[in-house]
């Protein structure tokens, strides 16, 4: 990590951040920033809401939530894990949380469209990853509140931290197995259309039902949403999606969304449900906590063991497919400009990078989300937007998502403009 990525400055105090308050309870602070690359025709917005806590002031919040002092051996070295701030909202009722998150979600969709130069009424599809939706119809409600037409396709993806990359993968890759359960192929139906893709994560509300010290220190609120036109501004080159069910429950997560049951026939533990002509739910099975809490997780080394081995293999598979694509197109000298990787923690990403290098795969994997904490499905989109100004027409990039369950999506894309 560089000194730039390790800044302890709150996101709210950084340049070009638009700030305000949501009129819930005594007022909830929020902030966001637009990013647009006019050469590529891609833009978006990212930001957060709630009070900002650095690694020192977080300890008081932790003790308040747990109702006890936190011994030193339970405190994570958060700076070494790549995080210096995160944002939380505390002590709201269910109705207040719903009001807050609908307003937040609608704002992020409107602002993402604005960053692309679109009116919300022009948006033809919205695909959003969210680990713990406040209601089953959350995406439908925020799209309507944002002014997006009811006729737009809405796809909510519940695959924990993999949610936003899985959403983008669905929008671009027509060969994903989820399409076999639907009357339409999502990627084929979205080609050439104005599409919003992202992750919106109100994790502090979800953590109200957890007493896990690791989770309470790592996670926070944030959102990142981008606008793309599949097949034009962003083209699919190669990709892989994989499930490796977390039998041991290394990272246990409560499902507060509908899901049928564990599969015994060897098929994927992902429910694909089309609730009506314009609403689809992609729901991944989670290993749920037995004690009724929202999150139970192993320490950082447990997360490394959970995500690195399979995660590295998925990236290797995509890299091989990408190389085959280049050979077929006579583009053998082309390389991936950058890899946008989920920011679970810095050590996971560095270990993945090391394993890939041992296999001769050298990828630029910048750490870009230090002041938000682990923000689950929002992190890939925030990282993408932070890197977007450096991207150029014709660049090939890798986008790598992984999350509890466990679920993995990685894809190589071309930025066209």
C-alpha positions, 0 to 999 in steps of 0.5 A: 500500500502507498501512503496515498491509499493509507490516508486516514482522511474521512471520505467526507473530507476528501476533494470532490465529495458532495455531502448532505444529510438524509432526513431520518432520525436526527439526520444521517450524513452521506457523501458521494462523488461522480466519476466519468471517463468521456473517452470510454462513455462510462461513468458512475458514482460511489460513496457512503453514509453514516458516521465516519470511524477511524481505527481508533474511534471504532473501538468505542463503537465496538464496545457500545455495540457489544456492551463490554470492553474489547480485549487487545487480543480481539482487536484487529490490526486494521491498518495492516489489513488495508482499512483506515475508516468505515461508516456506520449508522446506529440505533434506528428502527426498522422503518427508519432503516427502510426509509434511509436505505430506499432514499440512499439507493434511489440517490445512487441510481439517479447520480450514476445515471447523471454521471453517464449523461443519462436521464433516469427515464432512459435507463433500461436495466438495473442489476444490483448486488446486495448482501442483506436487502432491507426488503424483498422488493428493495431494488424495485422500490429504489428504481421507481423512486429514482425515476427509472421506468417500471419497464426496465429490467431489475435484477437483484443479486444476493451472492454476498461480496461477489454480488456486483461482479456477478451482476456485471457478469450477468449483464455481459456474458450470455453463457452463464447457467442462470439464464437456463432458468429464465424466459430471456437471456439477460446478457443478450437482452441487454446488448446495446442498452443503457444499464446500471450495475453496482453494489449497495450495502447497508452493512451497519444495519445488518451488523446490528444483529451480530456480536462477532468482533471481526465482522464489526471491525471490518465491515461498513456502509457504501455503494458504487454504481456504474453505467455501461452499454453492453457490447458497446462501452464494455465488451465481454471477452472471457469469464468464469463463475464458480461455487464452492459451498462453505461446508465448514462455515468459515464465513457464516451469513444470515440469508434475509432474502428468500432461498429454497434449500441446499441442493443434494443433486450436485447442481448449483445452490443458486436460486433464480426466480423471475417474480414478474416480467421485469424483476429477477432475483439471483439468490445464493445459499449461505452457511447461516449462523446457528445462533440466529445472529447475522454474521459469524466469521473466522479471523483474517487467516480463516478468510485467506484459506476460504478465498485464496485457493479457489479464487486463484484458480478461477482467475487462472481459468479466466486468464487462460480463456483470455489468452485463447481469445487473444490468439484467435484474434491475432492479438497475442501481444495484448495484456490486461491493463489492470485487475479490479479485485474485491477488497476483502482485505489487503493480505488476501489480495497480496497472497492471490497476487503472489500465487498468480505470479508463481504461475507466471500471471502478472497483474496490476492489482491496486488497493483502492478502498482503504477508507470504507472498510470491507463494503462487500458488493460495493467494493469492486465498483468503488475500485473500478470507479477510482481506477476509471480515469486512468483507463483508455479506449481499447484497454482490457481489464480483469474484474474479480469478485468473490464472496461468502457462500462461497461464490466467485465471478471473474471476467475480462472485458474490453473498454470500447468507448 
